[in-house]
Amino acid sequence: MDESKRLKTLRNLEILDTGPTPEFDRITSLATHIFNAPIALISLVDESRQWFKSVQGLSVQETSREISFCARAIQNADIMEVPNALEDPRFAENPLVTGEPYIRYYCGAPLVMRNGARIGTLCIIDMQSREPISHGKRLLLKELTLQATREIELHALEIDTDRIDRILP
């Protein structure tokens, strides 16, 4: 899918810059516990930034797309895992690695909508390098990602339903 169609899908979901919701926060909270990770994000990648629909372990709501690990992760259909960002030439000089929050480990699975658009990720991050996750943990991450995708689709459906309710008497 080309970038313009991906961005159109993301905009049509009307989820960017919405407030926190317990449904998404439960998913990132589960991710931090399952993976024993200090940081978990549901990240949505638009033209210029990655915005966090849910965030555990960080005090920011977005970062520039230019330095985003998630922007790279959505380029592939499978999980992107970076065991040690300092040793990965794609990220070794990244300001999120060389400065706060000093990312060393990243593992993100794309949020894939029904039309195939990869709009963001569910990811876990650590300030310590790690061994790659097991096959079983990869399956768990994919399941959590599927749940996040379902919640996004439900959000879009609720917006459509509200529109119809306003139109119909």
N, C-alpha and C positions, 0 to 999 in steps of 0.2 A: 504494500500500500504506500502511495506517495505521501509526502509530508503534509501537503495541503489537505488531503482527505483525512489524515490522522488528526490534524488540528481542528478541522470542521467537526469531526466526531466528538472531540473533547469539548469544544464550545457548545455543541448541541446538548450535551449532558447537563449543562448549567450547574456544574458542581464546583468550579473554580471559585475561590474566595468565599465559600460558604462557611458557616460556623462549625465548631466541633460537634460531633454527634457520638453518643455512646456506642453505636453499632461499629463504627470504624475504630474507636478507641479500644474496644474490646479485642479487636483483631491485633492491633499493634501491641497491646498489653500481653496477649497470649504469645505473640512472637518473641517478646523479650524473655518470657519465662521458658518457653520451649527450647529456645536457642541459647539461653543464659547470656543474652546480649544486653549491653547497656542502652543501646539505641535501636528503635524500630520506627519505620516511617511508611506511610502510604503517600507516595509522591506522584504528583501529576505534572507532566512535562509539557509546557506550552512553548510559544515561540522564543521567549527570552529567559524563562526561569523554570525552576522546578518548585512547585508549591506543595506544601504538606497538608493533606486533608486530615491526617492524624499523625501525631509525633509523640514518641516516648523517649525521654532522655536528652532532648535538646531544647533550647529556649528560642530557636528561630522558627519562622513559618515558611521561609523560602530561601533559595540561593539562586545565583545566576546559572542559567543552563550551561554556559560556557565551562563551568568547573564541576558540573553535575556528573556523578557516577551513574545516576539513573538515566540520564540522557543517552549514555552509551549502552546501558542495559536494555533499553527498549529497541535497540537496533537488531536484537536477536530474539528468537522465539523461546529460547530456553533460559534457564537460570544463568546469570553472570556472577561468578565468584572470584574475588580477588583476595587470596590468602594473606598477602603482605604487600600493601600498596607502595611501600618504600622500594620494593624490588620489582615493581611492575612499571615498565617504561611509559605506559599510558597515564600513570597517576603519580609517579615519584615526585614530580615538581608541582603537583596540584596544591593550591593554597589550603585546601581542606586536609591535606596530608602534612604539609610543612608547617601549618599553623592550626589554630583551633578549628575543629575538635580533634585534630591529630589522628585522622582515620588511618588505621592499619588494615583492618579487615572489612570487606564489603561482600554481601551476598544479596542479590536482588532478582526477583522473578517478575516478568512483565505482566501488567494488567491488560488482558486481551479481551476486547469487546467482541460481540457476536459478529460484527462485520470484519473482524481481523485486525482492527486498529489497536496498536499497543500504545495506550495513553499514559502510562506511568508504571510504577513498580510498587511492590511490597518488598521492603528491604530491611536487613539487619546490619548493624555496623558495630565495630568494636575498636577500641584504641590499642588493642593488642593484636598482633598477627595470630592466625589460627590455622589449623589443619583444615583441609576441605571437609565439608559436612558429609555425613553418610548418605547412602541411597535412601534410607528411611526418612532422614531429616529433609532431604530434597523433596520427597513426596509430601511431607507435612507442610513445607513452605508452599508448594504448589496448591495444596488444599486451602491453606489460608488465603492465598492469592485469589483463588476461585471464589471464596467467600467475599472478599473485598470487591471483586468484580460484580458479583450478584448484588451487593449493597449499592454500588454505583448505578447499576441498571434499575434497581428498585427506586432510587432517588429520582432518576429521570422519569420513570413511570408515574411517580407521585406528582411531579410537576405537570406532566401531560394531563393527568386526571384532574388536577386543580384547574387547568385551563379549560377543559371540557365543562367542568362544573360551573365555571363563570359564564360560559357561552350559553349553555342550556338552562332553560327556566326551571 
